[in-house]
Amino acid sequence: MKYIKLPYIPENMVTHVLLDKRVYDRFLYALEDLGIKIVICESCDDLYLAISSHPDIFYFHYEDNLIFAAPNSPRKTTEELKKLGFNIIFGERAVLGKYPEDVKYNIAKVGTKVFHNFKFTDRIIAERIEKDSLQRIHVKQGYTKCSILIVNSNAIITSDKGIYKKAIENGMDSLLISPGFIKLEGLSYGFIGGCGGLIGKNLMAFNGDISIHPDYLNIKNFLKKHDIEILNIAGLQLADIGSVIPLCQE
Protein backbone atom coordinates (compact mmCIF):
# COMPACT_ATOMS: atom_id res chain seq x y z
CA MET A 1 0.00 0.00 0.00
CA LYS A 2 1.28 3.45 -0.98
CA TYR A 3 -0.04 6.95 -0.48
CA ILE A 4 -1.18 9.00 -3.43
CA LYS A 5 1.42 11.66 -4.16
CA LEU A 6 -0.85 14.07 -6.02
CA PRO A 7 -4.33 14.28 -4.45
CA TYR A 8 -7.13 12.73 -6.52
CA ILE A 9 -4.65 11.42 -9.12
CA PRO A 10 -3.67 7.80 -8.35
CA GLU A 11 -0.93 6.12 -10.37
CA ASN A 12 -2.28 2.61 -9.75
CA MET A 13 -5.52 1.01 -8.58
CA VAL A 14 -6.77 2.54 -5.36
CA THR A 15 -6.90 0.46 -2.17
CA HIS A 16 -8.69 2.93 0.15
CA VAL A 17 -11.18 5.76 -0.45
CA LEU A 18 -12.91 8.32 1.76
CA LEU A 19 -16.66 8.63 1.19
CA ASP A 20 -19.72 10.35 2.63
CA LYS A 21 -21.73 7.99 4.82
CA ARG A 22 -24.72 8.61 2.53
CA VAL A 23 -23.06 7.05 -0.50
CA TYR A 24 -25.30 4.73 -2.56
CA ASP A 25 -25.07 1.14 -1.30
CA ARG A 26 -24.63 -0.14 -4.84
CA PHE A 27 -21.69 2.19 -5.37
CA LEU A 28 -20.16 1.05 -2.10
CA TYR A 29 -20.54 -2.60 -3.10
CA ALA A 30 -19.05 -1.93 -6.55
CA LEU A 31 -15.93 -0.46 -4.95
CA GLU A 32 -15.69 -3.28 -2.43
CA ASP A 33 -15.94 -5.80 -5.28
CA LEU A 34 -12.77 -4.21 -6.65
CA GLY A 35 -11.04 -4.79 -3.31
CA ILE A 36 -11.25 -1.15 -2.27
CA LYS A 37 -11.66 -0.46 1.44
CA ILE A 38 -13.94 2.37 2.49
CA VAL A 39 -13.31 5.01 5.14
CA ILE A 40 -16.68 6.53 5.97
CA CYS A 41 -16.98 10.25 6.68
CA GLU A 42 -19.34 10.74 9.59
CA SER A 43 -21.51 13.82 10.02
CA CYS A 44 -20.96 17.05 11.92
CA ASP A 45 -23.85 19.00 13.43
CA ASP A 46 -22.07 22.32 12.86
CA LEU A 47 -23.06 22.24 9.18
CA TYR A 48 -26.33 22.14 7.28
CA LEU A 49 -27.59 18.67 6.50
CA ALA A 50 -26.81 18.54 2.77
CA ILE A 51 -23.03 18.73 3.32
CA SER A 52 -22.76 17.61 6.94
CA SER A 53 -20.86 14.42 6.03
CA HIS A 54 -19.09 15.55 2.85
CA PRO A 55 -15.41 14.66 3.18
CA ASP A 56 -14.22 17.48 0.90
CA ILE A 57 -15.75 19.98 3.34
CA PHE A 58 -13.61 18.75 6.24
CA TYR A 59 -10.45 17.38 4.60
CA PHE A 60 -7.94 18.70 2.09
CA HIS A 61 -5.55 15.97 0.93
CA TYR A 62 -2.39 17.93 0.20
CA GLU A 63 0.15 15.29 -0.82
CA ASP A 64 1.30 11.77 0.07
CA ASN A 65 0.16 11.12 3.65
CA LEU A 66 -0.52 14.76 4.54
CA ILE A 67 -4.10 15.85 5.07
CA PHE A 68 -5.29 19.21 6.39
CA ALA A 69 -8.45 18.90 8.46
CA ALA A 70 -10.97 21.23 10.02
CA PRO A 71 -10.68 21.32 13.83
CA ASN A 72 -14.27 20.07 14.01
CA SER A 73 -13.86 17.30 11.45
CA PRO A 74 -15.66 14.11 12.54
CA ARG A 75 -13.48 12.57 15.23
CA LYS A 76 -14.13 8.95 14.29
CA THR A 77 -13.25 9.61 10.65
CA THR A 78 -10.09 11.50 11.55
CA GLU A 79 -8.97 8.64 13.78
CA GLU A 80 -9.51 6.16 10.94
CA LEU A 81 -7.29 8.30 8.71
CA LYS A 82 -4.61 8.38 11.39
CA LYS A 83 -4.75 4.58 11.62
CA LEU A 84 -3.87 4.47 7.91
CA GLY A 85 -0.77 6.51 8.71
CA PHE A 86 -1.97 9.91 7.58
CA ASN A 87 -0.41 12.98 9.14
CA ILE A 88 -3.39 15.13 10.07
CA ILE A 89 -2.66 18.83 10.42
CA PHE A 90 -5.60 20.74 11.83
CA GLY A 91 -6.42 24.11 10.36
CA GLU A 92 -6.98 27.25 12.34
CA ARG A 93 -10.71 27.62 11.85
CA ALA A 94 -13.67 25.27 12.07
CA VAL A 95 -16.22 24.85 9.30
CA LEU A 96 -19.50 26.33 10.45
CA GLY A 97 -23.01 27.22 9.35
CA LYS A 98 -23.46 28.19 5.76
CA TYR A 99 -21.38 29.66 2.95
CA PRO A 100 -18.68 30.95 3.13
CA GLU A 101 -17.92 29.63 6.61
CA ASP A 102 -18.06 26.05 5.28
CA VAL A 103 -15.58 26.24 2.37
CA LYS A 104 -12.24 26.83 4.10
CA TYR A 105 -10.98 23.34 3.15
CA ASN A 106 -12.95 22.79 -0.08
CA ILE A 107 -9.84 23.24 -2.19
CA ALA A 108 -8.89 21.61 -5.50
CA LYS A 109 -5.21 20.88 -5.93
CA VAL A 110 -4.69 19.82 -9.54
CA GLY A 111 -1.07 18.80 -9.97
CA THR A 112 0.87 21.88 -8.84
CA LYS A 113 -2.06 24.25 -9.37
CA VAL A 114 -4.42 25.10 -6.51
CA PHE A 115 -7.94 26.35 -7.25
CA HIS A 116 -9.90 28.11 -4.52
CA ASN A 117 -11.52 31.35 -3.51
CA PHE A 118 -8.52 32.44 -1.49
CA LYS A 119 -10.58 34.95 0.48
CA PHE A 120 -11.83 31.97 2.46
CA THR A 121 -8.87 29.54 2.55
CA ASP A 122 -7.78 28.54 6.05
CA ARG A 123 -4.66 30.49 6.98
CA ILE A 124 -2.54 27.44 7.80
CA ILE A 125 -3.23 25.93 4.38
CA ALA A 126 -2.65 29.23 2.58
CA GLU A 127 0.74 29.56 4.25
CA ARG A 128 1.74 26.03 3.21
CA ILE A 129 0.71 26.70 -0.39
CA GLU A 130 2.82 29.86 -0.40
CA LYS A 131 5.77 28.10 1.23
CA ASP A 132 5.73 25.40 -1.45
CA SER A 133 5.41 28.00 -4.24
CA LEU A 134 2.38 26.31 -5.75
CA GLN A 135 0.44 28.15 -8.42
CA ARG A 136 -2.63 29.77 -6.89
CA ILE A 137 -5.66 30.11 -9.17
CA HIS A 138 -8.25 32.33 -7.51
CA VAL A 139 -11.88 31.68 -8.45
CA LYS A 140 -15.15 33.11 -7.16
CA GLN A 141 -16.65 29.68 -6.43
CA GLY A 142 -15.90 28.76 -2.82
CA TYR A 143 -17.18 25.21 -3.24
CA THR A 144 -14.19 24.69 -5.47
CA LYS A 145 -13.44 21.00 -5.09
CA CYS A 146 -17.13 20.18 -5.31
CA SER A 147 -17.17 21.98 -8.64
CA ILE A 148 -14.10 20.29 -10.16
CA LEU A 149 -13.80 16.70 -11.32
CA ILE A 150 -10.06 16.11 -11.55
CA VAL A 151 -9.15 14.00 -14.59
CA ASN A 152 -5.36 14.31 -14.40
CA SER A 153 -2.77 16.90 -13.44
CA ASN A 154 -3.71 19.06 -16.41
CA ALA A 155 -7.38 18.26 -17.12
CA ILE A 156 -10.67 18.91 -15.34
CA ILE A 157 -14.43 18.80 -15.86
CA THR A 158 -16.62 21.53 -14.36
CA SER A 159 -20.00 23.22 -14.71
CA ASP A 160 -18.64 26.48 -13.32
CA LYS A 161 -17.91 29.01 -16.09
CA GLY A 162 -15.47 30.97 -13.93
CA ILE A 163 -13.41 27.89 -13.08
CA TYR A 164 -13.52 26.76 -16.70
CA LYS A 165 -12.22 30.12 -17.92
CA LYS A 166 -9.38 30.18 -15.39
CA ALA A 167 -8.40 26.61 -16.26
CA ILE A 168 -8.23 27.42 -19.98
CA GLU A 169 -6.25 30.61 -19.28
CA ASN A 170 -3.72 28.51 -17.38
CA GLY A 171 -3.21 26.03 -20.19
CA MET A 172 -5.36 23.24 -18.84
CA ASP A 173 -7.65 20.96 -20.82
CA SER A 174 -11.09 21.67 -19.44
CA LEU A 175 -14.60 20.50 -20.29
CA LEU A 176 -17.53 22.77 -19.43
CA ILE A 177 -20.80 20.93 -18.80
CA SER A 178 -24.34 22.00 -17.94
CA PRO A 179 -25.07 22.78 -14.29
CA GLY A 180 -27.60 20.62 -12.48
CA PHE A 181 -28.79 17.03 -13.01
CA ILE A 182 -26.91 15.93 -9.87
CA LYS A 183 -28.83 15.32 -6.66
CA LEU A 184 -27.90 17.04 -3.40
CA GLU A 185 -30.33 16.56 -0.56
CA GLY A 186 -32.04 19.77 0.46
CA LEU A 187 -30.59 21.88 -2.37
CA SER A 188 -31.47 22.48 -6.02
CA TYR A 189 -28.54 20.43 -7.30
CA GLY A 190 -25.02 19.22 -6.60
CA PHE A 191 -21.75 19.33 -8.53
CA ILE A 192 -19.82 17.05 -10.87
CA GLY A 193 -16.71 17.03 -8.68
CA GLY A 194 -18.79 15.96 -5.72
CA CYS A 195 -20.20 12.83 -7.34
CA GLY A 196 -17.05 11.24 -8.76
CA GLY A 197 -13.34 10.61 -8.59
CA LEU A 198 -10.53 8.48 -9.93
CA ILE A 199 -10.15 5.06 -8.34
CA GLY A 200 -7.33 4.07 -10.68
CA LYS A 201 -5.03 5.77 -13.15
CA ASN A 202 -7.49 4.96 -15.92
CA LEU A 203 -10.79 4.52 -14.07
CA MET A 204 -13.27 7.22 -13.02
CA ALA A 205 -16.03 6.20 -10.63
CA PHE A 206 -19.38 7.94 -10.28
CA ASN A 207 -21.91 7.71 -7.46
CA GLY A 208 -24.79 7.15 -9.83
CA ASP A 209 -25.44 6.88 -13.53
CA ILE A 210 -23.38 9.36 -15.55
CA SER A 211 -25.06 8.16 -18.75
CA ILE A 212 -28.26 9.93 -17.64
CA HIS A 213 -26.49 13.31 -17.64
CA PRO A 214 -27.36 15.38 -20.74
CA ASP A 215 -23.66 15.98 -21.42
CA TYR A 216 -22.76 12.30 -21.07
CA LEU A 217 -21.31 11.91 -24.56
CA ASN A 218 -19.06 14.92 -24.11
CA ILE A 219 -17.97 13.64 -20.70
CA LYS A 220 -17.37 10.14 -22.04
CA ASN A 221 -15.34 11.42 -25.00
CA PHE A 222 -13.32 13.79 -22.83
CA LEU A 223 -12.43 10.97 -20.45
CA LYS A 224 -11.67 8.66 -23.38
CA LYS A 225 -9.30 11.28 -24.79
CA HIS A 226 -7.40 11.01 -21.52
CA ASP A 227 -7.51 7.18 -21.56
CA ILE A 228 -9.99 6.94 -18.72
CA GLU A 229 -12.85 4.46 -18.48
CA ILE A 230 -16.00 4.83 -16.41
CA LEU A 231 -17.37 2.88 -13.46
CA ASN A 232 -21.08 3.61 -13.59
CA ILE A 233 -24.01 2.71 -11.31
CA ALA A 234 -26.83 2.22 -13.80
CA GLY A 235 -30.28 3.57 -13.09
CA LEU A 236 -29.44 5.79 -10.13
CA GLN A 237 -29.43 9.57 -10.38
CA LEU A 238 -25.99 11.07 -9.85
CA ALA A 239 -25.66 12.22 -6.24
CA ASP A 240 -23.13 14.65 -4.78
CA ILE A 241 -21.31 12.97 -1.88
CA GLY A 242 -18.51 15.49 -1.36
CA SER A 243 -16.13 13.79 -3.80
CA VAL A 244 -14.72 10.31 -4.12
CA ILE A 245 -11.41 10.84 -2.35
CA PRO A 246 -8.74 8.20 -3.13
CA LEU A 247 -6.38 7.76 -0.19
CA CYS A 248 -4.00 4.89 -0.90
CA GLN A 249 -3.01 2.80 -3.90
CA GLU A 250 -1.36 -0.49 -4.80
MIDOVEX-367074 format. One record per residue (C-alpha): x, y, z; residue in three letters; residue number from 1; chain. Coordinates in nm, 2 decimals. Example, Ala and Ser with C-alpha at 12.3 -4.5 7.8 and 13.67 -1.06 7.14 Angstrom:
BEGIN
[[1.23 -0.45 0.78] "ALA" 1 "A"];
[[1.37 -0.11 0.71] "SER" 2 "A"];
***
This chain:
BEGIN
[[0.00 0.00 0.00] "MET" 1 "A"];
[[0.13 0.35 -0.10] "LYS" 2 "A"];
[[0.00 0.69 -0.05] "TYR" 3 "A"];
[[-0.12 0.90 -0.34] "ILE" 4 "A"];
[[0.14 1.17 -0.42] "LYS" 5 "A"];
[[-0.09 1.41 -0.60] "LEU" 6 "A"];
[[-0.43 1.43 -0.44] "PRO" 7 "A"];
[[-0.71 1.27 -0.65] "TYR" 8 "A"];
[[-0.47 1.14 -0.91] "ILE" 9 "A"];
[[-0.37 0.78 -0.84] "PRO" 10 "A"];
[[-0.09 0.61 -1.04] "GLU" 11 "A"];
[[-0.23 0.26 -0.97] "ASN" 12 "A"];
[[-0.55 0.10 -0.86] "MET" 13 "A"];
[[-0.68 0.25 -0.54] "VAL" 14 "A"];
[[-0.69 0.05 -0.22] "THR" 15 "A"];
[[-0.87 0.29 0.01] "HIS" 16 "A"];
[[-1.12 0.58 -0.05] "VAL" 17 "A"];
[[-1.29 0.83 0.18] "LEU" 18 "A"];
[[-1.67 0.86 0.12] "LEU" 19 "A"];
[[-1.97 1.03 0.26] "ASP" 20 "A"];
[[-2.17 0.80 0.48] "LYS" 21 "A"];
[[-2.47 0.86 0.25] "ARG" 22 "A"];
[[-2.31 0.70 -0.05] "VAL" 23 "A"];
[[-2.53 0.47 -0.26] "TYR" 24 "A"];
[[-2.51 0.11 -0.13] "ASP" 25 "A"];
[[-2.46 -0.01 -0.48] "ARG" 26 "A"];
[[-2.17 0.22 -0.54] "PHE" 27 "A"];
[[-2.02 0.11 -0.21] "LEU" 28 "A"];
[[-2.05 -0.26 -0.31] "TYR" 29 "A"];
[[-1.90 -0.19 -0.65] "ALA" 30 "A"];
[[-1.59 -0.05 -0.50] "LEU" 31 "A"];
[[-1.57 -0.33 -0.24] "GLU" 32 "A"];
[[-1.59 -0.58 -0.53] "ASP" 33 "A"];
[[-1.28 -0.42 -0.66] "LEU" 34 "A"];
[[-1.10 -0.48 -0.33] "GLY" 35 "A"];
[[-1.13 -0.12 -0.23] "ILE" 36 "A"];
[[-1.17 -0.05 0.14] "LYS" 37 "A"];
[[-1.39 0.24 0.25] "ILE" 38 "A"];
[[-1.33 0.50 0.51] "VAL" 39 "A"];
[[-1.67 0.65 0.60] "ILE" 40 "A"];
[[-1.70 1.02 0.67] "CYS" 41 "A"];
[[-1.93 1.07 0.96] "GLU" 42 "A"];
[[-2.15 1.38 1.00] "SER" 43 "A"];
[[-2.10 1.70 1.19] "CYS" 44 "A"];
[[-2.39 1.90 1.34] "ASP" 45 "A"];
[[-2.21 2.23 1.29] "ASP" 46 "A"];
[[-2.31 2.22 0.92] "LEU" 47 "A"];
[[-2.63 2.21 0.73] "TYR" 48 "A"];
[[-2.76 1.87 0.65] "LEU" 49 "A"];
[[-2.68 1.85 0.28] "ALA" 50 "A"];
[[-2.30 1.87 0.33] "ILE" 51 "A"];
[[-2.28 1.76 0.69] "SER" 52 "A"];
[[-2.09 1.44 0.60] "SER" 53 "A"];
[[-1.91 1.56 0.28] "HIS" 54 "A"];
[[-1.54 1.47 0.32] "PRO" 55 "A"];
[[-1.42 1.75 0.09] "ASP" 56 "A"];
[[-1.58 2.00 0.33] "ILE" 57 "A"];
[[-1.36 1.87 0.62] "PHE" 58 "A"];
[[-1.05 1.74 0.46] "TYR" 59 "A"];
[[-0.79 1.87 0.21] "PHE" 60 "A"];
[[-0.55 1.60 0.09] "HIS" 61 "A"];
[[-0.24 1.79 0.02] "TYR" 62 "A"];
[[0.02 1.53 -0.08] "GLU" 63 "A"];
[[0.13 1.18 0.01] "ASP" 64 "A"];
[[0.02 1.11 0.37] "ASN" 65 "A"];
[[-0.05 1.48 0.45] "LEU" 66 "A"];
[[-0.41 1.59 0.51] "ILE" 67 "A"];
[[-0.53 1.92 0.64] "PHE" 68 "A"];
[[-0.85 1.89 0.85] "ALA" 69 "A"];
[[-1.10 2.12 1.00] "ALA" 70 "A"];
[[-1.07 2.13 1.38] "PRO" 71 "A"];
[[-1.43 2.01 1.40] "ASN" 72 "A"];
[[-1.39 1.73 1.14] "SER" 73 "A"];
[[-1.57 1.41 1.25] "PRO" 74 "A"];
[[-1.35 1.26 1.52] "ARG" 75 "A"];
[[-1.41 0.89 1.43] "LYS" 76 "A"];
[[-1.33 0.96 1.07] "THR" 77 "A"];
[[-1.01 1.15 1.15] "THR" 78 "A"];
[[-0.90 0.86 1.38] "GLU" 79 "A"];
[[-0.95 0.62 1.09] "GLU" 80 "A"];
[[-0.73 0.83 0.87] "LEU" 81 "A"];
[[-0.46 0.84 1.14] "LYS" 82 "A"];
[[-0.47 0.46 1.16] "LYS" 83 "A"];
[[-0.39 0.45 0.79] "LEU" 84 "A"];
[[-0.08 0.65 0.87] "GLY" 85 "A"];
[[-0.20 0.99 0.76] "PHE" 86 "A"];
[[-0.04 1.30 0.91] "ASN" 87 "A"];
[[-0.34 1.51 1.01] "ILE" 88 "A"];
[[-0.27 1.88 1.04] "ILE" 89 "A"];
[[-0.56 2.07 1.18] "PHE" 90 "A"];
[[-0.64 2.41 1.04] "GLY" 91 "A"];
[[-0.70 2.72 1.23] "GLU" 92 "A"];
[[-1.07 2.76 1.19] "ARG" 93 "A"];
[[-1.37 2.53 1.21] "ALA" 94 "A"];
[[-1.62 2.48 0.93] "VAL" 95 "A"];
[[-1.95 2.63 1.05] "LEU" 96 "A"];
[[-2.30 2.72 0.93] "GLY" 97 "A"];
[[-2.35 2.82 0.58] "LYS" 98 "A"];
[[-2.14 2.97 0.29] "TYR" 99 "A"];
[[-1.87 3.09 0.31] "PRO" 100 "A"];
[[-1.79 2.96 0.66] "GLU" 101 "A"];
[[-1.81 2.60 0.53] "ASP" 102 "A"];
[[-1.56 2.62 0.24] "VAL" 103 "A"];
[[-1.22 2.68 0.41] "LYS" 104 "A"];
[[-1.10 2.33 0.32] "TYR" 105 "A"];
[[-1.30 2.28 -0.01] "ASN" 106 "A"];
[[-0.98 2.32 -0.22] "ILE" 107 "A"];
[[-0.89 2.16 -0.55] "ALA" 108 "A"];
[[-0.52 2.09 -0.59] "LYS" 109 "A"];
[[-0.47 1.98 -0.95] "VAL" 110 "A"];
[[-0.11 1.88 -1.00] "GLY" 111 "A"];
[[0.09 2.19 -0.88] "THR" 112 "A"];
[[-0.21 2.42 -0.94] "LYS" 113 "A"];
[[-0.44 2.51 -0.65] "VAL" 114 "A"];
[[-0.79 2.63 -0.72] "PHE" 115 "A"];
[[-0.99 2.81 -0.45] "HIS" 116 "A"];
[[-1.15 3.14 -0.35] "ASN" 117 "A"];
[[-0.85 3.24 -0.15] "PHE" 118 "A"];
[[-1.06 3.49 0.05] "LYS" 119 "A"];
[[-1.18 3.20 0.25] "PHE" 120 "A"];
[[-0.89 2.95 0.26] "THR" 121 "A"];
[[-0.78 2.85 0.61] "ASP" 122 "A"];
[[-0.47 3.05 0.70] "ARG" 123 "A"];
[[-0.25 2.74 0.78] "ILE" 124 "A"];
[[-0.32 2.59 0.44] "ILE" 125 "A"];
[[-0.27 2.92 0.26] "ALA" 126 "A"];
[[0.07 2.96 0.42] "GLU" 127 "A"];
[[0.17 2.60 0.32] "ARG" 128 "A"];
[[0.07 2.67 -0.04] "ILE" 129 "A"];
[[0.28 2.99 -0.04] "GLU" 130 "A"];
[[0.58 2.81 0.12] "LYS" 131 "A"];
[[0.57 2.54 -0.14] "ASP" 132 "A"];
[[0.54 2.80 -0.42] "SER" 133 "A"];
[[0.24 2.63 -0.57] "LEU" 134 "A"];
[[0.04 2.81 -0.84] "GLN" 135 "A"];
[[-0.26 2.98 -0.69] "ARG" 136 "A"];
[[-0.57 3.01 -0.92] "ILE" 137 "A"];
[[-0.82 3.23 -0.75] "HIS" 138 "A"];
[[-1.19 3.17 -0.85] "VAL" 139 "A"];
[[-1.52 3.31 -0.72] "LYS" 140 "A"];
[[-1.66 2.97 -0.64] "GLN" 141 "A"];
[[-1.59 2.88 -0.28] "GLY" 142 "A"];
[[-1.72 2.52 -0.32] "TYR" 143 "A"];
[[-1.42 2.47 -0.55] "THR" 144 "A"];
[[-1.34 2.10 -0.51] "LYS" 145 "A"];
[[-1.71 2.02 -0.53] "CYS" 146 "A"];
[[-1.72 2.20 -0.86] "SER" 147 "A"];
[[-1.41 2.03 -1.02] "ILE" 148 "A"];
[[-1.38 1.67 -1.13] "LEU" 149 "A"];
[[-1.01 1.61 -1.15] "ILE" 150 "A"];
[[-0.92 1.40 -1.46] "VAL" 151 "A"];
[[-0.54 1.43 -1.44] "ASN" 152 "A"];
[[-0.28 1.69 -1.34] "SER" 153 "A"];
[[-0.37 1.91 -1.64] "ASN" 154 "A"];
[[-0.74 1.83 -1.71] "ALA" 155 "A"];
[[-1.07 1.89 -1.53] "ILE" 156 "A"];
[[-1.44 1.88 -1.59] "ILE" 157 "A"];
[[-1.66 2.15 -1.44] "THR" 158 "A"];
[[-2.00 2.32 -1.47] "SER" 159 "A"];
[[-1.86 2.65 -1.33] "ASP" 160 "A"];
[[-1.79 2.90 -1.61] "LYS" 161 "A"];
[[-1.55 3.10 -1.39] "GLY" 162 "A"];
[[-1.34 2.79 -1.31] "ILE" 163 "A"];
[[-1.35 2.68 -1.67] "TYR" 164 "A"];
[[-1.22 3.01 -1.79] "LYS" 165 "A"];
[[-0.94 3.02 -1.54] "LYS" 166 "A"];
[[-0.84 2.66 -1.63] "ALA" 167 "A"];
[[-0.82 2.74 -2.00] "ILE" 168 "A"];
[[-0.63 3.06 -1.93] "GLU" 169 "A"];
[[-0.37 2.85 -1.74] "ASN" 170 "A"];
[[-0.32 2.60 -2.02] "GLY" 171 "A"];
[[-0.54 2.32 -1.88] "MET" 172 "A"];
[[-0.76 2.10 -2.08] "ASP" 173 "A"];
[[-1.11 2.17 -1.94] "SER" 174 "A"];
[[-1.46 2.05 -2.03] "LEU" 175 "A"];
[[-1.75 2.28 -1.94] "LEU" 176 "A"];
[[-2.08 2.09 -1.88] "ILE" 177 "A"];
[[-2.43 2.20 -1.79] "SER" 178 "A"];
[[-2.51 2.28 -1.43] "PRO" 179 "A"];
[[-2.76 2.06 -1.25] "GLY" 180 "A"];
[[-2.88 1.70 -1.30] "PHE" 181 "A"];
[[-2.69 1.59 -0.99] "ILE" 182 "A"];
[[-2.88 1.53 -0.67] "LYS" 183 "A"];
[[-2.79 1.70 -0.34] "LEU" 184 "A"];
[[-3.03 1.66 -0.06] "GLU" 185 "A"];
[[-3.20 1.98 0.05] "GLY" 186 "A"];
[[-3.06 2.19 -0.24] "LEU" 187 "A"];
[[-3.15 2.25 -0.60] "SER" 188 "A"];
[[-2.85 2.04 -0.73] "TYR" 189 "A"];
[[-2.50 1.92 -0.66] "GLY" 190 "A"];
[[-2.18 1.93 -0.85] "PHE" 191 "A"];
[[-1.98 1.71 -1.09] "ILE" 192 "A"];
[[-1.67 1.70 -0.87] "GLY" 193 "A"];
[[-1.88 1.60 -0.57] "GLY" 194 "A"];
[[-2.02 1.28 -0.73] "CYS" 195 "A"];
[[-1.70 1.12 -0.88] "GLY" 196 "A"];
[[-1.33 1.06 -0.86] "GLY" 197 "A"];
[[-1.05 0.85 -0.99] "LEU" 198 "A"];
[[-1.02 0.51 -0.83] "ILE" 199 "A"];
[[-0.73 0.41 -1.07] "GLY" 200 "A"];
[[-0.50 0.58 -1.32] "LYS" 201 "A"];
[[-0.75 0.50 -1.59] "ASN" 202 "A"];
[[-1.08 0.45 -1.41] "LEU" 203 "A"];
[[-1.33 0.72 -1.30] "MET" 204 "A"];
[[-1.60 0.62 -1.06] "ALA" 205 "A"];
[[-1.94 0.79 -1.03] "PHE" 206 "A"];
[[-2.19 0.77 -0.75] "ASN" 207 "A"];
[[-2.48 0.71 -0.98] "GLY" 208 "A"];
[[-2.54 0.69 -1.35] "ASP" 209 "A"];
[[-2.34 0.94 -1.55] "ILE" 210 "A"];
[[-2.51 0.82 -1.88] "SER" 211 "A"];
[[-2.83 0.99 -1.76] "ILE" 212 "A"];
[[-2.65 1.33 -1.76] "HIS" 213 "A"];
[[-2.74 1.54 -2.07] "PRO" 214 "A"];
[[-2.37 1.60 -2.14] "ASP" 215 "A"];
[[-2.28 1.23 -2.11] "TYR" 216 "A"];
[[-2.13 1.19 -2.46] "LEU" 217 "A"];
[[-1.91 1.49 -2.41] "ASN" 218 "A"];
[[-1.80 1.36 -2.07] "ILE" 219 "A"];
[[-1.74 1.01 -2.20] "LYS" 220 "A"];
[[-1.53 1.14 -2.50] "ASN" 221 "A"];
[[-1.33 1.38 -2.28] "PHE" 222 "A"];
[[-1.24 1.10 -2.04] "LEU" 223 "A"];
[[-1.17 0.87 -2.34] "LYS" 224 "A"];
[[-0.93 1.13 -2.48] "LYS" 225 "A"];
[[-0.74 1.10 -2.15] "HIS" 226 "A"];
[[-0.75 0.72 -2.16] "ASP" 227 "A"];
[[-1.00 0.69 -1.87] "ILE" 228 "A"];
[[-1.29 0.45 -1.85] "GLU" 229 "A"];
[[-1.60 0.48 -1.64] "ILE" 230 "A"];
[[-1.74 0.29 -1.35] "LEU" 231 "A"];
[[-2.11 0.36 -1.36] "ASN" 232 "A"];
[[-2.40 0.27 -1.13] "ILE" 233 "A"];
[[-2.68 0.22 -1.38] "ALA" 234 "A"];
[[-3.03 0.36 -1.31] "GLY" 235 "A"];
[[-2.94 0.58 -1.01] "LEU" 236 "A"];
[[-2.94 0.96 -1.04] "GLN" 237 "A"];
[[-2.60 1.11 -0.98] "LEU" 238 "A"];
[[-2.57 1.22 -0.62] "ALA" 239 "A"];
[[-2.31 1.46 -0.48] "ASP" 240 "A"];
[[-2.13 1.30 -0.19] "ILE" 241 "A"];
[[-1.85 1.55 -0.14] "GLY" 242 "A"];
[[-1.61 1.38 -0.38] "SER" 243 "A"];
[[-1.47 1.03 -0.41] "VAL" 244 "A"];
[[-1.14 1.08 -0.24] "ILE" 245 "A"];
[[-0.87 0.82 -0.31] "PRO" 246 "A"];
[[-0.64 0.78 -0.02] "LEU" 247 "A"];
[[-0.40 0.49 -0.09] "CYS" 248 "A"];
[[-0.30 0.28 -0.39] "GLN" 249 "A"];
[[-0.14 -0.05 -0.48] "GLU" 250 "A"];
***
